[in-house]
């Protein structure tokens, strides 16, 4: 379902002569996955890797999904990528935030995976309090795109 909403974003960006980034290739994903493992000591989610194969990071209407940090990209990008590693390192300056894998953000929310419970969550980005829990990554992405299109 999130792919249909992504298609709407692609169409809207086209109307402004803009394009989203294409998906990452296998070499980029392999290098990036290894760097994430070395930096944070966890493996990337399979669902997140599958998303990166479709598009590599996205910024639209104040909503940001993190992608492969640009220093690991060899292919042409169409828009700036807010890097997964760089952003997680920023959020991890606060020890409490190390409970989460940060996947994206908006003006009012962080979109995360709770490392211990494996729950996908939307957190208030000023207080860190729970806004909503999602059943899976696809449901979180669907809500993300729904909100971004409003």
C-alpha positions in Angstrom: 0.0 0.0 0.0 2.9 2.4 0.7 4.1 2.0 -2.8 0.9 3.5 -4.2 1.4 6.5 -2.0 5.0 6.8 -3.0 3.8 6.8 -6.6 1.6 9.9 -5.8 4.6 11.6 -4.3 6.6 10.8 -7.5 3.9 12.3 -9.6 3.7 15.4 -7.5 7.4 15.9 -7.6 7.3 15.5 -11.4 4.9 18.4 -11.7 7.7 20.5 -10.2 10.4 18.9 -12.5 11.8 17.0 -9.5 12.6 13.4 -9.1 13.1 11.2 -6.1 16.3 9.1 -5.8 16.3 5.8 -7.5 16.9 2.7 -5.4 20.4 1.8 -4.2 22.3 -0.9 -6.0 23.6 -4.1 -4.4 27.1 -2.9 -4.0 26.0 0.3 -2.2 23.7 -1.7 0.0 26.4 -4.2 0.9 28.9 -1.4 1.8 26.3 0.5 3.8 25.0 -2.5 5.7 28.6 -3.4 6.7 29.2 0.2 7.9 26.0 0.2 9.9 27.0 -3.1 11.5 30.5 -1.7 12.4 29.2 1.6 13.7 26.0 0.6 15.6 26.5 -3.2 16.1 23.1 -4.2 14.6 22.0 -5.5 11.2 19.7 -3.4 9.1 16.1 -4.5 8.8 15.3 -6.5 5.7 12.3 -4.3 5.1 14.4 -1.2 5.3 16.9 -2.7 2.8 14.0 -3.5 0.5 12.8 0.1 0.7 16.2 1.3 -0.1 16.1 -0.8 -3.3 13.0 1.1 -4.4 14.2 4.6 -3.4 17.2 5.8 -1.5 16.0 8.4 1.0 13.3 10.9 0.6 12.4 14.4 1.6 8.9 15.6 0.8 6.6 18.2 2.4 8.6 18.3 5.7 8.9 14.5 6.0 12.3 12.8 5.7 13.1 9.1 5.4 16.8 8.4 5.9 18.8 6.8 3.1 22.3 5.6 2.5 24.7 8.3 3.5 26.0 10.1 0.4 29.6 9.1 1.1 28.7 5.5 0.3 26.8 6.3 -3.0 28.4 5.9 -6.4 25.3 6.5 -8.5 23.8 9.9 -9.3 21.3 11.2 -6.8 18.3 13.5 -7.6 17.9 15.0 -4.2 19.9 15.4 -1.0 20.0 12.3 1.1 19.6 12.6 4.9 22.0 9.8 5.8 20.9 7.0 8.2 24.3 6.8 9.9 24.8 10.5 10.3 21.3 11.1 11.7 21.4 8.1 14.1 24.8 9.4 15.4 23.3 12.8 16.1 20.3 11.3 17.9 22.6 8.9 19.8 24.3 11.8 21.6 21.5 11.3 24.2 22.0 7.9 25.7 18.2 7.2 26.0 17.9 7.5 22.2 20.2 4.5 21.8 17.1 2.4 22.5 15.9 3.2 18.9 16.9 2.9 15.3 15.9 6.2 13.7 14.4 5.7 10.2 13.0 9.1 9.5 11.4 12.3 10.9 9.0 15.0 10.3 8.5 18.4 11.9 6.7 16.8 14.8 7.7 13.1 14.8 10.5 10.6 14.7 9.9 7.3 13.0 11.8 4.6 14.8 12.3 0.9 15.6 12.6 0.1 19.3 15.6 -2.1 19.5 14.5 -4.2 22.5 10.8 -4.7 21.7 11.2 -4.7 17.9 8.2 -2.4 17.7 7.9 0.3 15.0 7.0 3.6 16.7 6.2 7.2 16.0 7.6 9.4 18.7 7.0 13.1 19.5 10.3 14.7 18.4 10.4 17.2 21.2 9.6 15.0 24.2 10.3 11.5 22.8 6.9 10.3 24.0 5.0 7.7 22.1 2.5 8.9 19.5 1.6 5.5 17.9 2.8 1.9 17.6 2.7 0.1 14.3 2.4 -3.6 13.5 5.2 -3.6 11.0 7.5 -1.4 8.9 5.0 -1.3 6.0 2.3 0.1 8.2 4.7 2.8 9.5 5.7 3.7 5.9 2.0 3.8 4.9 1.3 6.3 7.7 4.4 8.3 6.9 3.4 8.7 3.3 -0.3 9.4 4.2 0.8 12.3 6.4 3.3 13.6 3.9 0.6 13.8 1.2 -1.8 15.8 3.4 
